[in-house]
Amino acid sequence: MSDDLRERLRRTRRVTTPWSEDPARGITHTRLDELLDHWAHDYDWAVHERRVRALPWATAGAVRLIHQRAVDPDAPVVVLLHGWPDSVLRFERVLPLLTDLHVVVPALPGFPFAAPLTEPGMSAGRIAALVADALAELGYPRYTVSGGDIGGTVAEILAAEHPDRVTALHLTNVAPQRALTADPATLAPDAAAYLGRAAQWFRTEGGYIAEQSTRPNTLAVALGDSPAGLVAWLAEKLESWSDASAFTPDELLTWVTAYWVTGTIGTSFTTYAEPVTLPGRVRAPTVLSIFPRDIKPEPRSYAEAFLNIREYVEHPAGGHFAAWEQPEAYAGDVRRAVKLGG
């Protein structure tokens, strides 16, 4: 770990509020102190960096990606798309379970390990186009796409714009922007009720979306210059959106440190700040995996309004980062989608 980071951690100015120990108000003072102490004294980024560097990295077009090839050149192709606030590390535990498939894991533009992002305009739609170009350069004309969060939105756009290439989808959520524009009068009763629950979530938990989408420059300075600010912002989401004990301190800090060393927290806001146009109903056969600790699990009737749901799989455990939390279950559902796509 760099001397600069250690010095910044050593000089952290502790900030308290009247609600410092209330987890409903954000990360608690006690939890933040635990993470900062571990980061400063016990964490060794070099160990994790070596593991990340050892992954089968490649570049295709404008996209840096992990490209795990199967022995069989004719094996099916799977594309895994991460979201925020994570990176390709979301799929680290799934890769060993899919060695019989060709697996492509793009580092989405603006996120850790991607090529530097310096220009505006990198919306989810633009990312979908770059991913399609990268897969064409790799020589893959047909593939199954799997993802969640921002990656799920990119997957829906990719499937809609390239129905001749995307054989099937595996998603852990419906594109969240749909809940902001859906007409409850056109939905089944339980789907319309879901819109109310989603709206309540946006009111109580969605403040970060408002800030990242409207004032990304301001927030980028606060988080990009302060490791304490960065870990507070990210760890709160990583821990509250996942099952208990999903991350050890080292694992959580590796996901955070990936943002710090690559300087990408500001550019990771790109898909929040740039407008996106979602497709109508996506026709690709879809497996939707529902994990109980995810932030807004959708009922089947709601998902069917936008997606061609062939399998709706409810799991007993796991949250927003299901590929990390429940890799066997996630890989199993990826295989369901591959089978659907033929």
N, C-alpha and C positions, 0 to 999 in steps of 0.2 A: 504494500500500500504506500502511496506517495507520502513524502514528508509534508507536503502542503495539506493533504487531507487530514493527517494526524494532527497537525498544528491547528487546523480549523476546528476539529473535534475537541481538542484540548481547550480552546478558547471559547467554546460555546457559551453564549449568554443565556442562562436559564430564564424562561419566561413563564410566569404563573398567571392564572386567571381564577375567578371565584369558582370555576367549575373544573379545576385541574384534575380531579379524580373521577369525573363523570364521563364514562365512555360514550354516552349519548351526545356529548358535546365535542367529540373528537378523541384523538389519542390521549391517554391519560399521562400525567406528569411522570408517574412511576414507570409506566411502560416505556416511555420515551427515554428516560434515564437508563433503563436496562439496556435498550438497544444501543444508545450512544456509548455506554461503557463497554459493551461487547465489541462494537465497531472499532473503538479506539485502542483496546488492549488485547483482545483475543482473536479478532478476525484477521484472516490472511487471504487477501484477494488473489495473490499469486497462485495459490493452490487451485482456486476455481477458474482463474484465467487460463491456466494450462489445460484444464478439462474442456473449456469452451473452445479454445483454439484448436483442440484435437478433433473437433467435429468436422465432418466432411464439407467444408466451405467451398463455395464456387460463386462465380458471378455470371449472370446471363442478362444481357441488355443492361438496363439501369438498376437491376436488382441484385443485391447480395443475398445469398441463400445457402441453406444447408441442403445438400443433395446426397441422400443415402440411396445408393443403387442396390437393387436385388441381383442375385446371381443370374436369375432367368431374365434375359433381355426382353422377353415378352410379358413380363409380370405387369399387373395393373399399376397405374400411377395414382398416387394420392398427394394432394396439396393440403398442407396444414397452415391455417392462417390465425395468428395470435391477435390479441387485442391490447387494451390499455387497462391497467398500468404495468404491463409485463413486456415480454419480448419472445424471441424464439425459445427461450428457456422454459416457457410453458410446456413445450413438447419433449423436453429432455428425457422424461421417463417413458414416453410412448415409443420413441425411436427404436429401442431394443425389441419391442413387441411387434414391429412391422417390418422385419428384415426381409421378408419374402415379397415385399412390394417396393416399387420405386417411390421414395418419399421425398417431397420437395417442401422445405419450410422457409418461405421468404422472410427476411427481416424487413418488415414493412417500412417504406420510406419515412424518415423522421424518427424512427425508433432505434434503440440500441442495436449496434452491429451493422446497421444499414449504411450505405454511402451518405456522406453529409448532405443535408437538405438546406439549401440557401435561398430558394425562390418560393413565392406563394403559389397557391393553386393546386396543392397536393391533396385533393379531396379523395373520399373513398372511391368515387368513380374513376378518377385518374389512377389511383393505385391499382384498381381492378384491371385497367388497360395495361399497365406496366407488368403486372403479374402474367397476364395473357401473353404478352410479347416475350417475356422471359421463358415461359413454358414452350412456346413455339421455337425459340432459339435452342432449347435443350432437346428438341426433337420429339416432344410429346403432343400428339394431336388430340388425345382423348384422356380425360382424367376425372377422378372424383375429388370434390373439394370439401374440406372439413374446417369448421371454425366457429368462433363465438365472439361476442362483443363486437369491436370494430371489424375483426376478421370475419365475423358472420355477415356483417353488412356488405363487405367486399365480396364475399362468396355469393350472396344473392345477386349482386350486380353482375358479377362474372358469369353466373349461370344464365341470367336473362339476356346478356349481350352476346354470349357465345354458346347457344344451345347445342350447336354441332360439336362442341368440344367438351362441355361439362356433362358427364354421364349421369351423375347423381350428386346430391348434397348430403352432408352430415353437419347438423347445426346444434348448438346448445342454447340458442335463443333466436327469436325473430328480431330482425333489425329494429332497435328500440325507437328509431324515429317514426316508425309506423304508428305507434301509440299516440303521437302528437297530432296526427292528421286523420286517423280512422274515424268514420262516422258510426256511432253506436247503433243508429237506426238500421244499418245494413248488416249487423252482426247478430249471431245467436245470443240468447240471454246471458249465458255464462261468459261469453266473449265480451259482451258489452260491460258486464260487471268487472271483468279484468281491467278494462280501461280506467275504471274508477280507482282500482288498487294501484295501477301504474301511475296515475296522476298523483295519488297520495305519496307514492315513493318519490316522484320528482319533487314534490313540495318539501318533503322532510329530509331527503338524502341527496338531492340533485344539485346542491349549491355549487359543487365543483364543476359541473357541466356549464353552468352559467358563466363562471369565471374563466374557464378554459376556452369557451367559445367566443366570449366578448372582449376579454382583456388578457390575451395570451402573453403579450409583451411584458406587462406588469408582473404577472405571476412567474414568468420565466426568470426574471431577475431575482425574485425572492427565493425561489427554489434552486436555481442554478448556482447561486453564490453561497448558499448555506446548506451544508450537509445535514444539519439538524432539521432545517425546514423541509428538505427533501425526504428524509426518512419519516418525518411526521406525516407528510402529505401522502406518501405511498404506502407506508406500513399500515396506516388506518384502513385503507381500502383492501390491501392484501389480506389482512387478518379478519376484517368484518365481513368480507364477501366470501369467505371460505369456511370449511368445517374447522372445528377446534383442532389444534395441533397439526395443521396442514403444513406448516413451515417450522423448521428449527431456526434458531437465531441466525446461524450461518447461511441457511438457504434463503431466508428473507433478505438478509443483508446482501447476498449475492445479486438478487434481483434489483435491489436498490443501487448497489455499487455499479451495476451495468449502466444505469442512467448517468451516474456521476462521472465515470471515467470516459464515457462517450460524449458527454455534454449534450444529451438529447432530450432533457425534460421539456424544454421549450418547443422543440420541433415535434415532440410527440403529441402536442395539442392540435396538430394540423387538421385532423379529421373532425375535430370539434369546431374549429374556427372556419373551415371551408364548407360552403353549402353542398348538399348532396341531393340528387334526384333519384328516388327509389323507383325500381320498376314496378309494374303491376304484378299480378299474380305470377309467381315463378313456376314454370312447368316441370322443371327437373325433379325426378323422384327424390323424395327427401326423407331422411331419418332425423327426427328431432329427439335429442336426449335431454331429459329433465332431471336436474340434480337439485335436491330439496333446499340446499343452502345458497343457491344462486339468488341473485338480487330480485328478479321479477319473473319467476317461472310462469310460463304461459299455459293456459288450458289448450287442449287439442283444437277445440272449435275456433279459437282465435287464430292459431297458427294456420289452420286450413283456409282461412280467408285470404291468405297471402302465398301459401306454399302448398305444393303437391305432397302432402304428408302421407307417406306409405307406412311408416312405422313411428309410433310415439312411445318412447321407452322411458319409464319412470324408474329412477334408481333410488336406493334407500339411503345413500350417503353421497357427499360431495357438494361442491359449490361452484363458484364462478370460474375457478381455475381447474376444472374437472380433469383435464388431461394430466395435470400434475398431481391432483389429489387422489384420483381414482383411475390410474392409467390403464388397468386391465379392462375396466368397464368402458372407458373411452375407446380403447383400441377395438373392443368387440363391436361397438356401434359403428366405428369406421368401416369395419369389415361388412356389416349389414348393408351399408351404403354402397360399398364396392360391389357386393352381390346384386343389389338393385340395378346398378348401372350395367351389369352384364360384363 
